[in-house]
Structure formats: C-alpha cells, structure tokens
Amino acid sequence: MLTKEVATKVLNECLATGADFAEIFCEVKKSNVVSMVSRMIKNSDTSIINGVGIRILKGLQETYGYTNEVDEESVLKLAKTLASSYNEAPLGIEFELVFTETPKMITTTRFSKDIPNSEKVKYLTTCSEAAYGHSDKIVQVMANFTDETQEVTIFNTTGLWRSDIRNHQRITCQAIAKEDAKMEAYYDQYGGNFGVEYFDKYDFVAFGKEVAEGALNQLKAVDIPGGVYDVVIHNAFGGVIFHEACGHSLEATSVAKNLSVFSGKLGEKIAADCVTAIDDGTIIDEWGSAGMDDEGHDTQKNVLIKDGILTSYMIDARNGRRMNMAATGSSRRQSYRFSPTSRMTNTYIDNGESTFEEIIANTKYGIFAKKMGGGSVNPTTGEFNFNVGEGYMIEDGKITYPIKGVTLIGSGQDTLLKIDMVANNRSFGYGMCGSASGSIPACVGQPTIRVRNMTVGGKGGSK
Amino acid sequence: MDIKLLFERAKEAGILEIEVYRVKNTESSITIFNHEVEGLQSSSTDVCHIRGAYNGHLGSLYVENNNLSIDEIIETIKSNATLININEPYFIYPGDESYPELKPYEGDFDQYTLADKTKLCLDLAVAIEAEHEYVDSCPDVTYSEQSFEYSIINSNGLNVSKKGGYAYLVGEAVIKHNEEVKTGFEVQLAKKFADFDIKKLAHDIVSDTVNELGAEPINSGDYKVVVKNSVMRSLLGAFTNVFTAEALIQRMSFLEGKEGVKVFGDNINIIDNPLCELAPSQDSFDDEGVSARVTPLVSNGVFNTFLHNLKTAKMLGKETTGNGYKAGVASGVSVKPSNFYLEPGDKSLDELFALCGDGFYLTSVAGLHAGVNVINGDFSLQASGYVIENGKMGKAVNLVVASGNIIKMLNEVLEIGNDLNFKTGNIGAPSLLISSLSISGK
C-alpha cells in the first residue's frame, strides 16, 4: 500500500495537466481454491494479486491506467503517462488526505488469507460423503472451497483516504447421477462475505444430500412443450429474474447514456403494484456487501422501485456527473485492472402479502421454477433469458412432476408488470455478475413470485 | 525475479522440479461516446505462475510482482503440494526437439499515434451513422490494442517463448424506427493497423440490426433450420469440453466409450489445429511446452480421439495431442482445444436457404453460459432470426427459444455451408442446414 506522502505526490502529478479529479485504488488480494473430485484433493492453489489503478477525470472524460509494479517510481510514472492525455494549466485544486474509518459490514476477525488450505478440506469431505451416501446412482461428486481476502485502500483529490477488507468465500458442490444411459448434474452453493465461523454452523450433510437429490430428480425430469405459461419463481436465487430483467437496466452505466429502457422514467409506474425492489450493500456479512464501494463512498440501501413506481437508479460518481445526480454507493470493480462503474450489490424484491402455498394453490396450469440457472440481458431492449435449474409442472394448484431443459425469456419492462403475486418468504442466493467493470460477487433475492404469461422454451414438441 | 536463484533454492528445499510461466502484457484503449473521447486506458503487467513438484504432487502459486520472497514462494508451493492426495502423474516437460515455425509477429500499432487511433474511432462513428437512415446514434466505439510475451522456463531444460499482439475495434449502433429500438454490435480484429476496414465494420454493425426491425415471435413447433455460422460457433464452443480427456476422466463426457464409434452424421468432420491460418492466432507449443500438432477429432462422423495433455495421456495410455492449456495465467494446466473447427462444405448461404425451402434461419442465441447442459448435450436458448419462405429469407423473428441436443443435431445435418469463420476466437464453424429443431414462440 502507498503511504500518504506518496499518494499525495501521485495525485498532484495527475492534476498537473488540468484534470479536475484523480483517484488511486490500491489492492492486495489473496485467493485460494481447494477442489475435491471423487473424494480426493485434486487442487490446492494460491494466487496473490497486488496492483494499483489510477483514474483521472476531466469533466466527462476519464483516463484510467494500472500497473502491478507498486513502487513509488512506477506509480508516479503511470500517473505522468495518464496525465499526458490532457494538456491544460492545472486548476489549482488543493487537498489534504485525511484517513476516515469505514463502517464494518463484516463481523469476522479471522480472514481467509490467514487460514491454511488444509483447514478447508473437512467441509468438502462432509458434503461430498453426504452426496455419495445418498444414493448408488450418484457416480461423481465435486466440491470446491474458494475464498478471497481483498484489501483495498482508496485515495482521491477530495482528500478521501479509506480502507476496506472483504472476505468472500463459498463452497460449491456438484453431483452427477447416472441411470442406464442417462446422466444428469445438479449443483448448489453456500457462501458470503463473511468468516469461516458461518461454515462451522452450516449443515453440510443436509447440503450434500440436497445436491444429490437434485441430480436424482433431474433423472426423472421430462421435457415439456414450449409455449406461454404462468410461471411461479421460487425465492432465493429466483431473484436472478429481477437482477437480469430489471437490475442491469437500472445501473447508471446504461441509464446515463440513455441506453436503458428505464432512462428518464423516475417517478413513473414500471412494475405491478405488488413489487418493491431494493439494492442494499449494507446487509451485515452478506455476499454483495462492503464497508465502502470501490470509489470510497459508504454503501447504502437504495429503494429502486416502491409499490411499482421507479424511485432510484444505481449511480457511480462519474455517471452521476452525466446525470447531474448524486452517487448512490454503487460503484464496484473486479480488481485494480478495472475502472469502477455502477453495479448491483445485494438486490432483491421485498416481501409481499401472499404465502407460497396460496400462490401454488391459485395456479391452475403453470411452471414452478424452484431453482433458477443463470441468464443474460440486453439493457437497451430489456430482452432477457434465463434457464431453469430445477423445475416442476403445476396442475390444478398442485406441484406434480419434475421438468427439464426449460428456458424463460421476455423483456424486463413487460415482466415487471406481469408479476401478480408476491409471497412473504424472501431469502438470498449468490452469484458472480459479469459486466463493464469485471466479474464481482452479486447477491440476488426475493420471495416466491408469480409471473403471468411468460414465454417458455422447451423441447417436448408443441403445446 | 531471479529465476536461477529460485531454482537453486527450490532444489535445496526438496522441490525437485520447478517451472515458471511468465506473461508480460501491455494494453491501451480509447473509448468514444457521442463523437468525443470519453476514456483512455493504459496498463502494463508482469505476472508469473509457478509450479513445483514436492512429495509426488505439483504445488502452485500465482504472483503479480516481487512482493513475495523466494522463501515465501517455496513455502506456499510446498504446503499446496502436501495437501493434494489424488493419485495422478505430473509433468515438468523438458521440451521437444523441434517446434513448428510461426510467422513472426508483425504488429505495427506502436508506430501510430494516439491521434491516429482516435481518428479511427471517430471515423467509425461517422460511418455507422451514415450507414442507414434508421441509425439513431452510435453511442460507443472502442479501440483497444494489446501486445504480450509468454515464456515457460523450467528446471528440466525447457525454455520457450512467444511474442504476439493484436488490436480490435468495436462499434455499437442504436437503431430506432417508429417506437422500436434495437442495438447492433460488432467487433473487428486486426494484426496490422492498416487492416481495419471501417466501411465493412459499419455495414456489419448496422445492416443485420436494421433487418431485425419488426421482429416478433413465430408459432411454436419443429422447423427445418439454417443455423448461421456465428451461432454454430457459439454452440460448438459451449460443448468443446466434452472432447477433452479431462471430461472423460471426470465422467462428464457423453463421448465416453465412443472412440472409434460413429457418433455424428457421415458429413461431420471436426479438427483441432493450433497452426490453422484461418484462426486469429496460432501456437507452436501448448502451455506445457509440447510442440503443436493437428488432431482430427471426428472424421466422417466417427469419433477418433479425445484431446489430451501430458497428464491425461499418461493416465489413459495415450500420446498427448498438445492440448495442455490454461484457462488463465493463474490457472493450472488443463485440457482445452486450440483452434477447433467443423470443416466447411461447398454450399453458399443462399443455396442453404433454397435447399431449406420453408423453415427458420437461426441468426443469434443468448444465454449460452446457462442454457446448455454439457452432460447430455441438451440446449435451450433465447434466439432470434428470420422465417425462410420459398427458399428465401423472410420476416424477422425474435424472443423465441431454440431447443435441441447437439448430438442429435450433428446427426441431422442435411447440408454444410462454405463460410467457415473463426471471427475473434479459437472456435470455427460454417453455417448448417438441419432437418429439425424445436422453436418455442407463440
């Protein structure tokens, strides 16, 4: 990490050619992966990244550069190179770097960087054995422990000087079930931006069994005809529908440039009345939380949609300049190799008034998407797709048989208006979200919801 | 890093074989928004992946600069190696006697100024807006260039290196007509600055997107389908892992037990060729230092062999196919295709439409990271394209789902196009005419 004196010198160098703002992002990240395949430890890898990213702004123009030579001379050289993009007289900006504490969003004091990989094997063994023990049809189990401890320090020419530590870790488990010539896989994960204490409290036997059961279930699943169905999307990772179909289009990255279907729609009704949606980076120990965002602002709880009305976007400082709006603590990046931009943190649809049982009982013929797979969206058109990881038919208000190969498609703006029931069982799921500033941990969540008339792809012929 | 000292100290610490895989990279880019420079980027990095044999296993570590002492590097390698208990062979390869000669790197991007490159971006933005009356704006243009140097040096005598680089130009267009909005996006890769063709790129970005206006879903059903080469490339790319011996060992390949067996139609030939001149890059050695070679994977529908690295070859009593590649510098060596492609046929796209008669022209798919099942070959993807009527391209179709199975699909190929293309990646495919695919729409 740079000292205050060096940082001051570098920032002044950045301002020498007429820029109005400069920022230094210093990062050290230690990551580990331990993988178990067929009950044996196949890999134990360590990676240490250490670099500096410098950002210089002049109005709406940005110059960004990075290096992993972190000595004073190299960083100063980078600052000079970047500053040479401008050639005006300095604006006379003066600042004094003052260190301020960051709110703590993580309770642990035992970070993964200090825990030897050998201590992580026991969790993998537990879920792997539980999955194998569940059925003879389970032919292969893979389990991974991945963790990273990221230490970040940010300095900028408003005098900001802050540090934050993030500790993302998760355990993933995949089981493959085989029966005759049929083979199916199922996968699940558990993790957070938290300490290893959470893993000590978690029931990895139940977790391993659930993964195995998921794979067995897939063996029984049948193809359904494609067409238009009412779709009940379950809680936790089901929130990926909102993340893809709407969340990305509320990021300033697309809103500021008028490229989002939701540009210029603040205060307008964009969703059904039963929908309230929130992005909250301040949930203690949660996957998408942080003490500060990646430009040094406090993370915050942003209500994006309140009772169907669009109330806020997710805004970073630079896009805020274009939009004439304040930043919302939403600026994130994968590493020092990326310039930060507006991204989601923990994004969820809030609890409604129905119950899970009511929603199923009220659905005559439809699909229950118990677990979602991944998906993607085009923020300009709002068109999205996502895949159902575990699905069932609903017939006459009852969940009947497992189905597979199901894809949901639509456009975000339509789908938000077609949500007609929201349950009260909100929970969270974890994923990695890839976008302009790289791949970052993003948490999704929701209660069980029902969407009317969605286009569903399947390969079981015509409906 | 003093490699000689590292090797000496490693040996003293009981690490009998050790290897340093090093990548030096410089990159710069320019982004234009609304005809103004919005962003500039420049970077330089120097990174190493180090692996060493201790206690019968390979321990590894990725480091980004010299902040870690030689002692810390050695300790991390030893502790990681100690934890591994899988019974697998490992290799620190001494090298081959000879390697194929590649054309020398001729990138000339550093001979052009920032102003030249900025002008290229601005000119592209103007060309995009002039391309069609429905172009509303050209929000972003990005120019990016990269040069890199790889080297692998190990204590068994391997010392190979390669230099390379490229630049690319990406443009975007927002197309508006009546109330409808569409975006077009395309990338062009160049080995030399003069290779950029702005007129062609502007046309590629705009023309397909304009044709997509007025698109709507079609009725659900099974259609005769022409699959565009770009879609075939994506589909094939999603299933390349199935062809690797690693997938076989992990029992995750539907080709298990199928060596020498006819798995696809007679007309299907799939090849892995690191030297293929049609692809954007060529390799004379893989990430283990093994000399490049051509592997015919599928010949007339018969599956010949899995792709191997040194480890999987040893485990299964085969020869390596020179496919020991890493997913990234920080990753270990796994098995990956080099330039992997489906051999072209002799039909033009228009001939494929004519032979199709009535059906569907599949021109884009989305959601590949989620909508394919690599275990059994199933896929189910958001798709768009055009109706084919009386042997000609008809009205545009969007928001449908194309579902099928790659094995079944490659058994139902009626005709193969002559338009094999790799675009910017290492997977190549021509357009195909398929007898039946399920399309879910209305």
HADDOCK unambig.tbl for C-alpha pairs under 7 A between the chains (distance, minus, plus):
assign (segid A and resid 40 and name CA) (segid B and resid 85 and name CA) 5.99 0.50 0.50
assign (segid A and resid 40 and name CA) (segid B and resid 86 and name CA) 5.03 0.50 0.50
assign (segid A and resid 41 and name CA) (segid B and resid 84 and name CA) 5.02 0.50 0.50
assign (segid A and resid 41 and name CA) (segid B and resid 85 and name CA) 5.39 0.50 0.50
assign (segid A and resid 41 and name CA) (segid B and resid 86 and name CA) 5.61 0.50 0.50
assign (segid A and resid 42 and name CA) (segid B and resid 84 and name CA) 5.78 0.50 0.50
assign (segid A and resid 42 and name CA) (segid B and resid 85 and name CA) 6.84 0.50 0.50
assign (segid A and resid 42 and name CA) (segid B and resid 86 and name CA) 5.43 0.50 0.50
assign (segid A and resid 43 and name CA) (segid B and resid 84 and name CA) 6.16 0.50 0.50
assign (segid A and resid 44 and name CA) (segid B and resid 80 and name CA) 5.24 0.50 0.50
assign (segid A and resid 44 and name CA) (segid B and resid 83 and name CA) 6.87 0.50 0.50
assign (segid A and resid 44 and name CA) (segid B and resid 84 and name CA) 6.65 0.50 0.50
assign (segid A and resid 45 and name CA) (segid B and resid 60 and name CA) 5.78 0.50 0.50
assign (segid A and resid 45 and name CA) (segid B and resid 61 and name CA) 6.16 0.50 0.50
assign (segid A and resid 45 and name CA) (segid B and resid 80 and name CA) 6.48 0.50 0.50
assign (segid A and resid 46 and name CA) (segid B and resid 60 and name CA) 6.86 0.50 0.50
assign (segid A and resid 46 and name CA) (segid B and resid 61 and name CA) 5.03 0.50 0.50
assign (segid A and resid 46 and name CA) (segid B and resid 62 and name CA) 6.39 0.50 0.50
assign (segid A and resid 47 and name CA) (segid B and resid 61 and name CA) 5.63 0.50 0.50
assign (segid A and resid 47 and name CA) (segid B and resid 62 and name CA) 4.42 0.50 0.50
assign (segid A and resid 47 and name CA) (segid B and resid 63 and name CA) 6.10 0.50 0.50
assign (segid A and resid 47 and name CA) (segid B and resid 330 and name CA) 6.88 0.50 0.50
assign (segid A and resid 48 and name CA) (segid B and resid 62 and name CA) 6.10 0.50 0.50
assign (segid A and resid 48 and name CA) (segid B and resid 63 and name CA) 5.18 0.50 0.50
assign (segid A and resid 48 and name CA) (segid B and resid 64 and name CA) 6.67 0.50 0.50
assign (segid A and resid 49 and name CA) (segid B and resid 63 and name CA) 6.22 0.50 0.50
assign (segid A and resid 49 and name CA) (segid B and resid 64 and name CA) 5.36 0.50 0.50
assign (segid A and resid 50 and name CA) (segid B and resid 64 and name CA) 6.15 0.50 0.50
assign (segid A and resid 60 and name CA) (segid B and resid 38 and name CA) 6.51 0.50 0.50
assign (segid A and resid 61 and name CA) (segid B and resid 37 and name CA) 6.66 0.50 0.50
assign (segid A and resid 61 and name CA) (segid B and resid 38 and name CA) 4.45 0.50 0.50
assign (segid A and resid 61 and name CA) (segid B and resid 39 and name CA) 5.55 0.50 0.50
assign (segid A and resid 62 and name CA) (segid B and resid 38 and name CA) 6.00 0.50 0.50
assign (segid A and resid 62 and name CA) (segid B and resid 39 and name CA) 4.48 0.50 0.50
assign (segid A and resid 62 and name CA) (segid B and resid 40 and name CA) 6.38 0.50 0.50
assign (segid A and resid 63 and name CA) (segid B and resid 39 and name CA) 5.34 0.50 0.50
assign (segid A and resid 63 and name CA) (segid B and resid 40 and name CA) 4.56 0.50 0.50
assign (segid A and resid 63 and name CA) (segid B and resid 41 and name CA) 5.75 0.50 0.50
assign (segid A and resid 64 and name CA) (segid B and resid 40 and name CA) 6.07 0.50 0.50
assign (segid A and resid 64 and name CA) (segid B and resid 41 and name CA) 4.63 0.50 0.50
assign (segid A and resid 64 and name CA) (segid B and resid 42 and name CA) 6.59 0.50 0.50
assign (segid A and resid 65 and name CA) (segid B and resid 41 and name CA) 5.19 0.50 0.50
assign (segid A and resid 65 and name CA) (segid B and resid 42 and name CA) 4.64 0.50 0.50
assign (segid A and resid 65 and name CA) (segid B and resid 43 and name CA) 5.19 0.50 0.50
assign (segid A and resid 66 and name CA) (segid B and resid 42 and name CA) 6.81 0.50 0.50
assign (segid A and resid 66 and name CA) (segid B and resid 43 and name CA) 4.84 0.50 0.50
assign (segid A and resid 66 and name CA) (segid B and resid 44 and name CA) 6.82 0.50 0.50
assign (segid A and resid 67 and name CA) (segid B and resid 43 and name CA) 5.76 0.50 0.50
assign (segid A and resid 67 and name CA) (segid B and resid 44 and name CA) 5.37 0.50 0.50
assign (segid A and resid 67 and name CA) (segid B and resid 45 and name CA) 5.65 0.50 0.50
assign (segid A and resid 68 and name CA) (segid B and resid 45 and name CA) 5.64 0.50 0.50
assign (segid A and resid 68 and name CA) (segid B and resid 64 and name CA) 6.38 0.50 0.50
assign (segid A and resid 68 and name CA) (segid B and resid 65 and name CA) 6.32 0.50 0.50
assign (segid A and resid 69 and name CA) (segid B and resid 65 and name CA) 6.48 0.50 0.50
assign (segid A and resid 118 and name CA) (segid B and resid 83 and name CA) 6.35 0.50 0.50
assign (segid A and resid 183 and name CA) (segid B and resid 375 and name CA) 6.59 0.50 0.50
assign (segid A and resid 183 and name CA) (segid B and resid 376 and name CA) 6.49 0.50 0.50
assign (segid A and resid 184 and name CA) (segid B and resid 375 and name CA) 6.42 0.50 0.50
assign (segid A and resid 185 and name CA) (segid B and resid 375 and name CA) 6.99 0.50 0.50
assign (segid A and resid 226 and name CA) (segid B and resid 220 and name CA) 6.63 0.50 0.50
assign (segid A and resid 226 and name CA) (segid B and resid 440 and name CA) 4.76 0.50 0.50
assign (segid A and resid 227 and name CA) (segid B and resid 220 and name CA) 6.51 0.50 0.50
assign (segid A and resid 227 and name CA) (segid B and resid 440 and name CA) 5.75 0.50 0.50
assign (segid A and resid 227 and name CA) (segid B and resid 441 and name CA) 5.95 0.50 0.50
assign (segid A and resid 227 and name CA) (segid B and resid 442 and name CA) 5.95 0.50 0.50
assign (segid A and resid 228 and name CA) (segid B and resid 442 and name CA) 6.77 0.50 0.50
assign (segid A and resid 373 and name CA) (segid B and resid 370 and name CA) 5.98 0.50 0.50
assign (segid A and resid 374 and name CA) (segid B and resid 370 and name CA) 4.83 0.50 0.50
assign (segid A and resid 375 and name CA) (segid B and resid 367 and name CA) 5.37 0.50 0.50
assign (segid A and resid 375 and name CA) (segid B and resid 370 and name CA) 5.94 0.50 0.50
assign (segid A and resid 376 and name CA) (segid B and resid 367 and name CA) 5.59 0.50 0.50
assign (segid A and resid 380 and name CA) (segid B and resid 183 and name CA) 6.94 0.50 0.50
assign (segid A and resid 381 and name CA) (segid B and resid 181 and name CA) 6.57 0.50 0.50
assign (segid A and resid 381 and name CA) (segid B and resid 182 and name CA) 6.36 0.50 0.50
assign (segid A and resid 385 and name CA) (segid B and resid 367 and name CA) 6.19 0.50 0.50
assign (segid A and resid 385 and name CA) (segid B and resid 382 and name CA) 5.81 0.50 0.50
assign (segid A and resid 386 and name CA) (segid B and resid 367 and name CA) 6.70 0.50 0.50
assign (segid A and resid 386 and name CA) (segid B and resid 370 and name CA) 7.00 0.50 0.50
assign (segid A and resid 387 and name CA) (segid B and resid 370 and name CA) 5.91 0.50 0.50
assign (segid A and resid 387 and name CA) (segid B and resid 371 and name CA) 5.51 0.50 0.50
assign (segid A and resid 405 and name CA) (segid B and resid 379 and name CA) 6.97 0.50 0.50
assign (segid A and resid 405 and name CA) (segid B and resid 380 and name CA) 6.11 0.50 0.50
assign (segid A and resid 406 and name CA) (segid B and resid 380 and name CA) 6.75 0.50 0.50
assign (segid A and resid 407 and name CA) (segid B and resid 380 and name CA) 6.07 0.50 0.50
assign (segid A and resid 407 and name CA) (segid B and resid 381 and name CA) 6.71 0.50 0.50
assign (segid A and resid 409 and name CA) (segid B and resid 382 and name CA) 6.50 0.50 0.50
assign (segid A and resid 409 and name CA) (segid B and resid 399 and name CA) 6.70 0.50 0.50
assign (segid A and resid 410 and name CA) (segid B and resid 399 and name CA) 6.66 0.50 0.50
assign (segid A and resid 455 and name CA) (segid B and resid 441 and name CA) 6.76 0.50 0.50
assign (segid A and resid 457 and name CA) (segid B and resid 380 and name CA) 6.67 0.50 0.50
assign (segid A and resid 457 and name CA) (segid B and resid 401 and name CA) 4.87 0.50 0.50
assign (segid A and resid 457 and name CA) (segid B and resid 403 and name CA) 6.93 0.50 0.50
assign (segid A and resid 457 and name CA) (segid B and resid 440 and name CA) 5.17 0.50 0.50
assign (segid A and resid 458 and name CA) (segid B and resid 380 and name CA) 6.82 0.50 0.50
assign (segid A and resid 458 and name CA) (segid B and resid 403 and name CA) 6.18 0.50 0.50
assign (segid A and resid 458 and name CA) (segid B and resid 440 and name CA) 6.85 0.50 0.50
assign (segid A and resid 459 and name CA) (segid B and resid 403 and name CA) 5.39 0.50 0.50
assign (segid A and resid 459 and name CA) (segid B and resid 404 and name CA) 6.37 0.50 0.50
assign (segid A and resid 459 and name CA) (segid B and resid 438 and name CA) 5.76 0.50 0.50
assign (segid A and resid 461 and name CA) (segid B and resid 221 and name CA) 6.25 0.50 0.50
assign (segid A and resid 461 and name CA) (segid B and resid 222 and name CA) 6.94 0.50 0.50
assign (segid A and resid 461 and name CA) (segid B and resid 438 and name CA) 6.79 0.50 0.50
assign (segid A and resid 462 and name CA) (segid B and resid 220 and name CA) 5.88 0.50 0.50
assign (segid A and resid 462 and name CA) (segid B and resid 221 and name CA) 5.28 0.50 0.50
